[in-house]
């Protein structure tokens, strides 16, 4: 497995469509490739955040904040 293959694998890993065999290759690659370990850590954190946000959007984001936040970000960008 190459680094590129590992990254493609991750997308399917999230969808849970990978085989045992592929999982073993994935683990083998991680054992020898610190760069991909770091990548996977970041990827997992992103997935956690996304899942949490999808599971409980109301808890995370109080009703009126998102639009104001978006407006503030857009306004800040326009100033540059
Ligand atoms: Zn790698």
PDB file of the backbone (N, CA, C, O) and the ligand in Angstrom, with CONECT records:
HET     ZN  A 101       1
ATOM      1  N   UNK A   1       0.842  -1.202   0.000  1.00  0.00           N
ATOM      2  CA  UNK A   1       0.000   0.000   0.000  1.00  0.00           C
ATOM      3  C   UNK A   1       0.877   1.251   0.000  1.00  0.00           C
ATOM      4  O   UNK A   1       1.835   1.341   0.767  1.00  0.00           O
ATOM      5  N   UNK A   2       0.554   2.199  -0.845  1.00  0.00           N
ATOM      6  CA  UNK A   2       1.281   3.470  -0.863  1.00  0.00           C
ATOM      7  C   UNK A   2       0.504   4.499  -0.041  1.00  0.00           C
ATOM      8  O   UNK A   2      -0.625   4.251   0.381  1.00  0.00           O
ATOM      9  N   UNK A   3       1.134   5.661   0.180  1.00  0.00           N
ATOM     10  CA  UNK A   3       0.461   6.726   0.929  1.00  0.00           C
ATOM     11  C   UNK A   3      -0.820   7.140   0.215  1.00  0.00           C
ATOM     12  O   UNK A   3      -1.847   7.386   0.847  1.00  0.00           O
ATOM     13  N   UNK A   4      -0.744   7.212  -1.100  1.00  0.00           N
ATOM     14  CA  UNK A   4      -1.912   7.612  -1.878  1.00  0.00           C
ATOM     15  C   UNK A   4      -3.050   6.609  -1.694  1.00  0.00           C
ATOM     16  O   UNK A   4      -4.205   6.990  -1.503  1.00  0.00           O
ATOM     17  N   UNK A   5      -2.710   5.340  -1.753  1.00  0.00           N
ATOM     18  CA  UNK A   5      -3.727   4.292  -1.580  1.00  0.00           C
ATOM     19  C   UNK A   5      -4.331   4.351  -0.188  1.00  0.00           C
ATOM     20  O   UNK A   5      -5.529   4.135  -0.002  1.00  0.00           O
ATOM     21  N   UNK A   6      -3.479   4.646   0.786  1.00  0.00           N
ATOM     22  CA  UNK A   6      -3.975   4.717   2.158  1.00  0.00           C
ATOM     23  C   UNK A   6      -5.033   5.817   2.296  1.00  0.00           C
ATOM     24  O   UNK A   6      -6.049   5.633   2.966  1.00  0.00           O
ATOM     25  N   UNK A   7      -4.784   6.946   1.663  1.00  0.00           N
ATOM     26  CA  UNK A   7      -5.720   8.068   1.754  1.00  0.00           C
ATOM     27  C   UNK A   7      -7.049   7.706   1.079  1.00  0.00           C
ATOM     28  O   UNK A   7      -8.122   8.047   1.577  1.00  0.00           O
ATOM     29  N   UNK A   8      -6.962   7.015  -0.057  1.00  0.00           N
ATOM     30  CA  UNK A   8      -8.196   6.574  -0.719  1.00  0.00           C
ATOM     31  C   UNK A   8      -8.933   5.550   0.132  1.00  0.00           C
ATOM     32  O   UNK A   8     -10.161   5.537   0.209  1.00  0.00           O
ATOM     33  N   UNK A   9      -8.145   4.698   0.762  1.00  0.00           N
ATOM     34  CA  UNK A   9      -8.705   3.681   1.643  1.00  0.00           C
ATOM     35  C   UNK A   9      -9.519   4.330   2.764  1.00  0.00           C
ATOM     36  O   UNK A   9     -10.584   3.835   3.134  1.00  0.00           O
ATOM     37  N   UNK A  10      -9.009   5.437   3.297  1.00  0.00           N
ATOM     38  CA  UNK A  10      -9.673   6.107   4.420  1.00  0.00           C
ATOM     39  C   UNK A  10     -11.116   6.477   4.099  1.00  0.00           C
ATOM     40  O   UNK A  10     -12.002   6.334   4.941  1.00  0.00           O
ATOM     41  N   UNK A  11     -11.346   6.952   2.881  1.00  0.00           N
ATOM     42  CA  UNK A  11     -12.704   7.340   2.509  1.00  0.00           C
ATOM     43  C   UNK A  11     -13.652   6.156   2.589  1.00  0.00           C
ATOM     44  O   UNK A  11     -14.788   6.273   3.048  1.00  0.00           O
ATOM     45  N   UNK A  12     -13.155   5.003   2.127  1.00  0.00           N
ATOM     46  CA  UNK A  12     -14.005   3.809   2.174  1.00  0.00           C
ATOM     47  C   UNK A  12     -14.074   3.248   3.588  1.00  0.00           C
ATOM     48  O   UNK A  12     -15.074   2.651   3.988  1.00  0.00           O
ATOM     49  N   UNK A  13     -13.003   3.447   4.329  1.00  0.00           N
ATOM     50  CA  UNK A  13     -12.963   3.000   5.724  1.00  0.00           C
ATOM     51  C   UNK A  13     -14.088   3.677   6.510  1.00  0.00           C
ATOM     52  O   UNK A  13     -14.772   3.042   7.313  1.00  0.00           O
ATOM     53  N   UNK A  14     -14.265   4.958   6.266  1.00  0.00           N
ATOM     54  CA  UNK A  14     -15.313   5.725   6.934  1.00  0.00           C
ATOM     55  C   UNK A  14     -16.691   5.177   6.564  1.00  0.00           C
ATOM     56  O   UNK A  14     -17.593   5.111   7.398  1.00  0.00           O
ATOM     57  N   UNK A  15     -16.834   4.784   5.291  1.00  0.00           N
ATOM     58  CA  UNK A  15     -18.119   4.247   4.839  1.00  0.00           C
ATOM     59  C   UNK A  15     -18.276   2.778   5.241  1.00  0.00           C
ATOM     60  O   UNK A  15     -19.320   2.168   5.006  1.00  0.00           O
ATOM     61  N   UNK A  16     -17.242   2.228   5.842  1.00  0.00           N
ATOM     62  CA  UNK A  16     -17.243   0.850   6.326  1.00  0.00           C
ATOM     63  C   UNK A  16     -17.470  -0.163   5.209  1.00  0.00           C
ATOM     64  O   UNK A  16     -18.232  -1.117   5.364  1.00  0.00           O
ATOM     65  N   UNK A  17     -16.796   0.060   4.079  1.00  0.00           N
ATOM     66  CA  UNK A  17     -16.894  -0.879   2.964  1.00  0.00           C
ATOM     67  C   UNK A  17     -15.557  -1.557   2.688  1.00  0.00           C
ATOM     68  O   UNK A  17     -15.327  -2.046   1.581  1.00  0.00           O
ATOM     69  N   UNK A  18     -14.668  -1.590   3.689  1.00  0.00           N
ATOM     70  CA  UNK A  18     -13.358  -2.202   3.471  1.00  0.00           C
ATOM     71  C   UNK A  18     -13.348  -3.646   3.980  1.00  0.00           C
ATOM     72  O   UNK A  18     -14.087  -4.010   4.895  1.00  0.00           O
ATOM     73  N   UNK A  19     -12.486  -4.453   3.353  1.00  0.00           N
ATOM     74  CA  UNK A  19     -12.376  -5.854   3.752  1.00  0.00           C
ATOM     75  C   UNK A  19     -11.343  -6.011   4.860  1.00  0.00           C
ATOM     76  O   UNK A  19     -10.570  -5.094   5.137  1.00  0.00           O
ATOM     77  N   UNK A  20     -11.339  -7.179   5.489  1.00  0.00           N
ATOM     78  CA  UNK A  20     -10.338  -7.500   6.509  1.00  0.00           C
ATOM     79  C   UNK A  20      -8.929  -7.363   5.951  1.00  0.00           C
ATOM     80  O   UNK A  20      -8.026  -6.812   6.581  1.00  0.00           O
ATOM     81  N   UNK A  21      -8.784  -7.891   4.741  1.00  0.00           N
ATOM     82  CA  UNK A  21      -7.496  -7.846   4.038  1.00  0.00           C
ATOM     83  C   UNK A  21      -6.994  -6.409   3.903  1.00  0.00           C
ATOM     84  O   UNK A  21      -5.838  -6.112   4.207  1.00  0.00           O
ATOM     85  N   UNK A  22      -7.864  -5.536   3.451  1.00  0.00           N
ATOM     86  CA  UNK A  22      -7.503  -4.135   3.273  1.00  0.00           C
ATOM     87  C   UNK A  22      -7.146  -3.484   4.602  1.00  0.00           C
ATOM     88  O   UNK A  22      -6.211  -2.688   4.692  1.00  0.00           O
ATOM     89  N   UNK A  23      -7.894  -3.834   5.613  1.00  0.00           N
ATOM     90  CA  UNK A  23      -7.627  -3.304   6.953  1.00  0.00           C
ATOM     91  C   UNK A  23      -6.234  -3.684   7.422  1.00  0.00           C
ATOM     92  O   UNK A  23      -5.532  -2.880   8.036  1.00  0.00           O
ATOM     93  N   UNK A  24      -5.834  -4.930   7.125  1.00  0.00           N
ATOM     94  CA  UNK A  24      -4.502  -5.391   7.536  1.00  0.00           C
ATOM     95  C   UNK A  24      -3.423  -4.606   6.801  1.00  0.00           C
ATOM     96  O   UNK A  24      -2.417  -4.217   7.395  1.00  0.00           O
ATOM     97  N   UNK A  25      -3.635  -4.371   5.491  1.00  0.00           N
ATOM     98  CA  UNK A  25      -2.667  -3.587   4.714  1.00  0.00           C
ATOM     99  C   UNK A  25      -2.562  -2.182   5.267  1.00  0.00           C
ATOM    100  O   UNK A  25      -1.476  -1.608   5.356  1.00  0.00           O
ATOM    101  N   UNK A  26      -3.685  -1.652   5.628  1.00  0.00           N
ATOM    102  CA  UNK A  26      -3.758  -0.315   6.211  1.00  0.00           C
ATOM    103  C   UNK A  26      -2.925  -0.261   7.493  1.00  0.00           C
ATOM    104  O   UNK A  26      -2.106   0.641   7.671  1.00  0.00           O
ATOM    105  N   UNK A  27      -3.137  -1.227   8.378  1.00  0.00           N
ATOM    106  CA  UNK A  27      -2.380  -1.272   9.633  1.00  0.00           C
ATOM    107  C   UNK A  27      -0.887  -1.437   9.376  1.00  0.00           C
ATOM    108  O   UNK A  27      -0.054  -0.831  10.050  1.00  0.00           O
ATOM    109  N   UNK A  28      -0.563  -2.277   8.380  1.00  0.00           N
ATOM    110  CA  UNK A  28       0.852  -2.498   8.051  1.00  0.00           C
ATOM    111  C   UNK A  28       1.501  -1.208   7.584  1.00  0.00           C
ATOM    112  O   UNK A  28       2.625  -0.890   7.974  1.00  0.00           O
ATOM    113  N   UNK A  29       0.789  -0.468   6.749  1.00  0.00           N
ATOM    114  CA  UNK A  29       1.355   0.786   6.243  1.00  0.00           C
ATOM    115  C   UNK A  29       1.545   1.781   7.386  1.00  0.00           C
ATOM    116  O   UNK A  29       2.570   2.458   7.460  1.00  0.00           O
ATOM    117  N   UNK A  30       0.573   1.866   8.262  1.00  0.00           N
ATOM    118  CA  UNK A  30       0.674   2.806   9.379  1.00  0.00           C
ATOM    119  C   UNK A  30       1.853   2.476  10.282  1.00  0.00           C
ATOM    120  O   UNK A  30       2.466   3.369  10.867  1.00  0.00           O
ATOM    121  N   UNK A  31       2.165   1.191  10.392  1.00  0.00           N
ATOM    122  CA  UNK A  31       3.263   0.773  11.264  1.00  0.00           C
ATOM    123  C   UNK A  31       4.615   1.295  10.782  1.00  0.00           C
ATOM    124  O   UNK A  31       5.555   1.418  11.568  1.00  0.00           O
ATOM    125  N   UNK A  32       4.709   1.601   9.480  1.00  0.00           N
ATOM    126  CA  UNK A  32       5.995   2.022   8.923  1.00  0.00           C
ATOM    127  C   UNK A  32       5.992   3.446   8.386  1.00  0.00           C
ATOM    128  O   UNK A  32       7.003   3.897   7.849  1.00  0.00           O
ATOM    129  N   UNK A  33       4.880   4.165   8.517  1.00  0.00           N
ATOM    130  CA  UNK A  33       4.787   5.475   7.875  1.00  0.00           C
ATOM    131  C   UNK A  33       4.217   6.538   8.819  1.00  0.00           C
ATOM    132  O   UNK A  33       3.001   6.708   8.905  1.00  0.00           O
ATOM    133  N   UNK A  34       5.103   7.253   9.526  1.00  0.00           N
ATOM    134  CA  UNK A  34       4.659   8.280  10.483  1.00  0.00           C
ATOM    135  C   UNK A  34       3.818   9.374   9.816  1.00  0.00           C
ATOM    136  O   UNK A  34       2.917   9.928  10.446  1.00  0.00           O
ATOM    137  N   UNK A  35       4.101   9.684   8.568  1.00  0.00           N
ATOM    138  CA  UNK A  35       3.355  10.739   7.877  1.00  0.00           C
ATOM    139  C   UNK A  35       1.881  10.364   7.785  1.00  0.00           C
ATOM    140  O   UNK A  35       1.005  11.204   7.995  1.00  0.00           O
ATOM    141  N   UNK A  36       1.612   9.099   7.471  1.00  0.00           N
ATOM    142  CA  UNK A  36       0.229   8.662   7.346  1.00  0.00           C
ATOM    143  C   UNK A  36      -0.432   8.542   8.713  1.00  0.00           C
ATOM    144  O   UNK A  36      -1.635   8.773   8.835  1.00  0.00           O
ATOM    145  N   UNK A  37       0.323   8.190   9.731  1.00  0.00           N
ATOM    146  CA  UNK A  37      -0.230   8.155  11.089  1.00  0.00           C
ATOM    147  C   UNK A  37      -0.751   9.540  11.462  1.00  0.00           C
ATOM    148  O   UNK A  37      -1.849   9.679  12.002  1.00  0.00           O
ATOM    149  N   UNK A  38       0.049  10.556  11.168  1.00  0.00           N
ATOM    150  CA  UNK A  38      -0.349  11.938  11.453  1.00  0.00           C
ATOM    151  C   UNK A  38      -1.581  12.305  10.640  1.00  0.00           C
ATOM    152  O   UNK A  38      -2.501  12.957  11.133  1.00  0.00           O
ATOM    153  N   UNK A  39      -1.579  11.873   9.383  1.00  0.00           N
ATOM    154  CA  UNK A  39      -2.711  12.173   8.502  1.00  0.00           C
ATOM    155  C   UNK A  39      -3.995  11.537   9.047  1.00  0.00           C
ATOM    156  O   UNK A  39      -5.048  12.173   9.090  1.00  0.00           O
ATOM    157  N   UNK A  40      -3.886  10.281   9.457  1.00  0.00           N
ATOM    158  CA  UNK A  40      -5.051   9.556   9.961  1.00  0.00           C
ATOM    159  C   UNK A  40      -5.579  10.197  11.242  1.00  0.00           C
ATOM    160  O   UNK A  40      -6.790  10.275  11.448  1.00  0.00           O
ATOM    161  N   UNK A  41      -4.676  10.650  12.094  1.00  0.00           N
ATOM    162  CA  UNK A  41      -5.099  11.325  13.329  1.00  0.00           C
ATOM    163  C   UNK A  41      -5.950  12.548  13.006  1.00  0.00           C
ATOM    164  O   UNK A  41      -7.010  12.750  13.598  1.00  0.00           O
ATOM    165  N   UNK A  42      -5.484  13.354  12.074  1.00  0.00           N
ATOM    166  CA  UNK A  42      -6.227  14.539  11.665  1.00  0.00           C
ATOM    167  C   UNK A  42      -7.552  14.167  11.035  1.00  0.00           C
ATOM    168  O   UNK A  42      -8.575  14.808  11.278  1.00  0.00           O
ATOM    169  N   UNK A  43      -7.519  13.121  10.222  1.00  0.00           N
ATOM    170  CA  UNK A  43      -8.715  12.652   9.536  1.00  0.00           C
ATOM    171  C   UNK A  43      -9.764  12.185  10.542  1.00  0.00           C
ATOM    172  O   UNK A  43     -10.946  12.508  10.426  1.00  0.00           O
ATOM    173  N   UNK A  44      -9.307  11.422  11.528  1.00  0.00           N
ATOM    174  CA  UNK A  44     -10.235  10.917  12.553  1.00  0.00           C
ATOM    175  C   UNK A  44     -10.881  12.056  13.326  1.00  0.00           C
ATOM    176  O   UNK A  44     -12.081  12.033  13.602  1.00  0.00           O
ATOM    177  N   UNK A  45     -10.070  13.056  13.674  1.00  0.00           N
ATOM    178  CA  UNK A  45     -10.590  14.198  14.427  1.00  0.00           C
ATOM    179  C   UNK A  45     -11.682  14.890  13.626  1.00  0.00           C
ATOM    180  O   UNK A  45     -12.710  15.290  14.173  1.00  0.00           O
ATOM    181  N   UNK A  46     -11.450  15.027  12.321  1.00  0.00           N
ATOM    182  CA  UNK A  46     -12.437  15.676  11.455  1.00  0.00           C
ATOM    183  C   UNK A  46     -13.724  14.870  11.407  1.00  0.00           C
ATOM    184  O   UNK A  46     -14.821  15.427  11.459  1.00  0.00           O
ATOM    185  N   UNK A  47     -13.580  13.554  11.306  1.00  0.00           N
ATOM    186  CA  UNK A  47     -14.754  12.683  11.252  1.00  0.00           C
ATOM    187  C   UNK A  47     -15.553  12.787  12.542  1.00  0.00           C
ATOM    188  O   UNK A  47     -16.781  12.880  12.517  1.00  0.00           O
ATOM    189  N   UNK A  48     -14.849  12.771  13.669  1.00  0.00           N
ATOM    190  CA  UNK A  48     -15.507  12.895  14.976  1.00  0.00           C
ATOM    191  C   UNK A  48     -16.342  14.172  15.014  1.00  0.00           C
ATOM    192  O   UNK A  48     -17.513  14.157  15.393  1.00  0.00           O
ATOM    193  N   UNK A  49     -15.720  15.268  14.616  1.00  0.00           N
ATOM    194  CA  UNK A  49     -16.403  16.562  14.627  1.00  0.00           C
ATOM    195  C   UNK A  49     -17.637  16.537  13.745  1.00  0.00           C
ATOM    196  O   UNK A  49     -18.705  17.011  14.133  1.00  0.00           O
ATOM    197  N   UNK A  50     -17.477  15.976  12.548  1.00  0.00           N
ATOM    198  CA  UNK A  50     -18.590  15.928  11.605  1.00  0.00           C
ATOM    199  C   UNK A  50     -19.722  15.088  12.157  1.00  0.00           C
ATOM    200  O   UNK A  50     -20.887  15.478  12.082  1.00  0.00           O
ATOM    201  N   UNK A  51     -19.381  13.935  12.712  1.00  0.00           N
ATOM    202  CA  UNK A  51     -20.413  13.056  13.260  1.00  0.00           C
ATOM    203  C   UNK A  51     -21.141  13.723  14.411  1.00  0.00           C
ATOM    204  O   UNK A  51     -22.366  13.648  14.507  1.00  0.00           O
ATOM    205  N   UNK A  52     -20.384  14.378  15.288  1.00  0.00           N
ATOM    206  CA  UNK A  52     -20.981  15.057  16.422  1.00  0.00           C
ATOM    207  C   UNK A  52     -21.920  16.158  15.937  1.00  0.00           C
ATOM    208  O   UNK A  52     -23.027  16.324  16.448  1.00  0.00           O
ATOM    209  N   UNK A  53     -21.458  16.896  14.953  1.00  0.00           N
ATOM    210  CA  UNK A  53     -22.258  18.002  14.430  1.00  0.00           C
ATOM    211  C   UNK A  53     -23.542  17.488  13.798  1.00  0.00           C
ATOM    212  O   UNK A  53     -24.603  18.091  13.960  1.00  0.00           O
ATOM    213  N   UNK A  54     -23.446  16.366  13.071  1.00  0.00           N
ATOM    214  CA  UNK A  54     -24.626  15.813  12.417  1.00  0.00           C
ATOM    215  C   UNK A  54     -25.582  15.210  13.434  1.00  0.00           C
ATOM    216  O   UNK A  54     -26.800  15.250  13.259  1.00  0.00           O
ATOM    217  N   UNK A  55     -25.016  14.650  14.499  1.00  0.00           N
ATOM    218  CA  UNK A  55     -25.840  13.972  15.491  1.00  0.00           C
ATOM    219  C   UNK A  55     -26.630  14.967  16.333  1.00  0.00           C
ATOM    220  O   UNK A  55     -27.786  14.716  16.673  1.00  0.00           O
ATOM    221  N   UNK A  56     -26.011  16.089  16.667  1.00  0.00           N
ATOM    222  CA  UNK A  56     -26.662  17.039  17.564  1.00  0.00           C
ATOM    223  C   UNK A  56     -26.410  18.480  17.156  1.00  0.00           C
ATOM    224  O   UNK A  56     -25.758  19.224  17.889  1.00  0.00           O
ATOM    225  N   UNK A  57     -26.912  18.882  16.009  1.00  0.00           N
ATOM    226  CA  UNK A  57     -26.640  20.230  15.515  1.00  0.00           C
ATOM    227  C   UNK A  57     -27.145  21.317  16.467  1.00  0.00           C
ATOM    228  O   UNK A  57     -26.509  22.361  16.618  1.00  0.00           O
ATOM    229  N   UNK A  58     -28.280  21.068  17.101  1.00  0.00           N
ATOM    230  CA  UNK A  58     -28.865  22.095  17.967  1.00  0.00           C
ATOM    231  C   UNK A  58     -28.041  22.322  19.230  1.00  0.00           C
ATOM    232  O   UNK A  58     -27.956  23.439  19.740  1.00  0.00           O
ATOM    233  N   UNK A  59     -27.432  21.238  19.727  1.00  0.00           N
ATOM    234  CA  UNK A  59     -26.623  21.375  20.932  1.00  0.00           C
ATOM    235  C   UNK A  59     -25.348  22.168  20.660  1.00  0.00           C
ATOM    236  O   UNK A  59     -24.894  22.964  21.481  1.00  0.00           O
ATOM    237  N   UNK A  60     -24.788  21.919  19.472  1.00  0.00           N
ATOM    238  CA  UNK A  60     -23.511  22.544  19.150  1.00  0.00           C
ATOM    239  C   UNK A  60     -23.643  24.004  18.757  1.00  0.00           C
ATOM    240  O   UNK A  60     -22.821  24.844  19.124  1.00  0.00           O
ATOM    241  N   UNK A  61     -24.697  24.287  18.002  1.00  0.00           N
ATOM    242  CA  UNK A  61     -24.810  25.618  17.427  1.00  0.00           C
ATOM    243  C   UNK A  61     -26.128  26.279  17.821  1.00  0.00           C
ATOM    244  O   UNK A  61     -27.181  25.924  17.291  1.00  0.00           O
ATOM    245  N   UNK A  62     -26.081  27.203  18.716  1.00  0.00           N
ATOM    246  CA  UNK A  62     -27.294  27.923  19.104  1.00  0.00           C
ATOM    247  C   UNK A  62     -27.922  28.591  17.891  1.00  0.00           C
ATOM    248  O   UNK A  62     -27.219  29.158  17.055  1.00  0.00           O
ATOM    249  N   UNK A  63     -29.234  28.525  17.797  1.00  0.00           N
ATOM    250  CA  UNK A  63     -30.008  28.961  16.640  1.00  0.00           C
ATOM    251  C   UNK A  63     -29.500  30.089  15.768  1.00  0.00           C
ATOM    252  O   UNK A  63     -29.351  29.901  14.560  1.00  0.00           O
ATOM    253  N   UNK A  64     -29.229  31.254  16.332  1.00  0.00           N
ATOM    254  CA  UNK A  64     -28.980  32.408  15.474  1.00  0.00           C
ATOM    255  C   UNK A  64     -27.512  32.618  15.145  1.00  0.00           C
ATOM    256  O   UNK A  64     -27.178  33.466  14.318  1.00  0.00           O
ATOM    257  N   UNK A  65     -26.631  31.857  15.784  1.00  0.00           N
ATOM    258  CA  UNK A  65     -25.207  32.134  15.615  1.00  0.00           C
ATOM    259  C   UNK A  65     -24.654  31.876  14.209  1.00  0.00           C
ATOM    260  O   UNK A  65     -23.925  32.719  13.686  1.00  0.00           O
ATOM    261  N   UNK A  66     -24.976  30.743  13.582  1.00  0.00           N
ATOM    262  CA  UNK A  66     -24.298  30.431  12.315  1.00  0.00           C
ATOM    263  C   UNK A  66     -24.362  31.556  11.277  1.00  0.00           C
ATOM    264  O   UNK A  66     -23.334  31.922  10.707  1.00  0.00           O
ATOM    265  N   UNK A  67     -25.542  32.105  11.024  1.00  0.00           N
ATOM    266  CA  UNK A  67     -25.658  33.135   9.994  1.00  0.00           C
ATOM    267  C   UNK A  67     -24.815  34.355  10.337  1.00  0.00           C
ATOM    268  O   UNK A  67     -24.161  34.942   9.475  1.00  0.00           O
ATOM    269  N   UNK A  68     -24.844  34.723  11.608  1.00  0.00           N
ATOM    270  CA  UNK A  68     -24.049  35.886  12.027  1.00  0.00           C
ATOM    271  C   UNK A  68     -22.566  35.606  11.860  1.00  0.00           C
ATOM    272  O   UNK A  68     -21.784  36.467  11.456  1.00  0.00           O
ATOM    273  N   UNK A  69     -22.206  34.366  12.185  1.00  0.00           N
ATOM    274  CA  UNK A  69     -20.804  33.987  12.067  1.00  0.00           C
ATOM    275  C   UNK A  69     -20.373  34.044  10.609  1.00  0.00           C
ATOM    276  O   UNK A  69     -19.319  34.589  10.283  1.00  0.00           O
ATOM    277  N   UNK A  70     -21.184  33.486   9.748  1.00  0.00           N
ATOM    278  CA  UNK A  70     -20.874  33.502   8.312  1.00  0.00           C
ATOM    279  C   UNK A  70     -20.753  34.939   7.827  1.00  0.00           C
ATOM    280  O   UNK A  70     -19.832  35.271   7.081  1.00  0.00           O
ATOM    281  N   UNK A  71     -21.677  35.786   8.249  1.00  0.00           N
ATOM    282  CA  UNK A  71     -21.651  37.182   7.835  1.00  0.00           C
ATOM    283  C   UNK A  71     -20.366  37.858   8.318  1.00  0.00           C
ATOM    284  O   UNK A  71     -19.744  38.632   7.589  1.00  0.00           O
ATOM    285  N   UNK A  72     -19.983  37.552   9.555  1.00  0.00           N
ATOM    286  CA  UNK A  72     -18.768  38.153  10.124  1.00  0.00           C
ATOM    287  C   UNK A  72     -17.533  37.702   9.361  1.00  0.00           C
ATOM    288  O   UNK A  72     -16.630  38.497   9.098  1.00  0.00           O
ATOM    289  N   UNK A  73     -17.497  36.420   9.006  1.00  0.00           N
ATOM    290  CA  UNK A  73     -16.355  35.894   8.259  1.00  0.00           C
ATOM    291  C   UNK A  73     -16.282  36.540   6.886  1.00  0.00           C
ATOM    292  O   UNK A  73     -15.209  36.933   6.428  1.00  0.00           O
ATOM    293  N   UNK A  74     -17.433  36.644   6.235  1.00  0.00           N
ATOM    294  CA  UNK A  74     -17.464  37.252   4.903  1.00  0.00           C
ATOM    295  C   UNK A  74     -17.045  38.715   4.973  1.00  0.00           C
ATOM    296  O   UNK A  74     -16.313  39.197   4.109  1.00  0.00           O
ATOM    297  N   UNK A  75     -17.505  39.418   5.994  1.00  0.00           N
ATOM    298  CA  UNK A  75     -17.164  40.828   6.149  1.00  0.00           C
ATOM    299  C   UNK A  75     -15.659  40.989   6.372  1.00  0.00           C
ATOM    300  O   UNK A  75     -15.028  41.885   5.811  1.00  0.00           O
ATOM    301  N   UNK A  76     -15.093  40.100   7.203  1.00  0.00           N
ATOM    302  CA  UNK A  76     -13.657  40.153   7.488  1.00  0.00           C
ATOM    303  C   UNK A  76     -12.859  39.899   6.214  1.00  0.00           C
ATOM    304  O   UNK A  76     -11.822  40.522   5.987  1.00  0.00           O
ATOM    305  N   UNK A  77     -13.351  38.977   5.385  1.00  0.00           N
ATOM    306  CA  UNK A  77     -12.652  38.678   4.138  1.00  0.00           C
ATOM    307  C   UNK A  77     -12.691  39.856   3.181  1.00  0.00           C
ATOM    308  O   UNK A  77     -11.716  40.138   2.485  1.00  0.00           O
ATOM    309  N   UNK A  78     -13.822  40.540   3.151  1.00  0.00           N
ATOM    310  CA  UNK A  78     -13.966  41.652   2.215  1.00  0.00           C
ATOM    311  C   UNK A  78     -12.998  42.776   2.542  1.00  0.00           C
ATOM    312  O   UNK A  78     -12.588  43.529   1.659  1.00  0.00           O
ATOM    313  N   UNK A  79     -12.631  42.887   3.825  1.00  0.00           N
ATOM    314  CA  UNK A  79     -11.753  43.981   4.253  1.00  0.00           C
ATOM    315  C   UNK A  79     -10.323  43.803   3.744  1.00  0.00           C
ATOM    316  O   UNK A  79      -9.571  44.771   3.637  1.00  0.00           O
ATOM    317  N   UNK A  80      -9.945  42.537   3.426  1.00  0.00           N
ATOM    318  CA  UNK A  80      -8.553  42.306   3.063  1.00  0.00           C
ATOM    319  C   UNK A  80      -8.276  42.726   1.630  1.00  0.00           C
ATOM    320  O   UNK A  80      -7.146  42.599   1.157  1.00  0.00           O
TER     321      UNK A  80
HETATM  322 ZN    ZN A 101       2.181   6.591   4.128  1.00  0.00          ZN
END
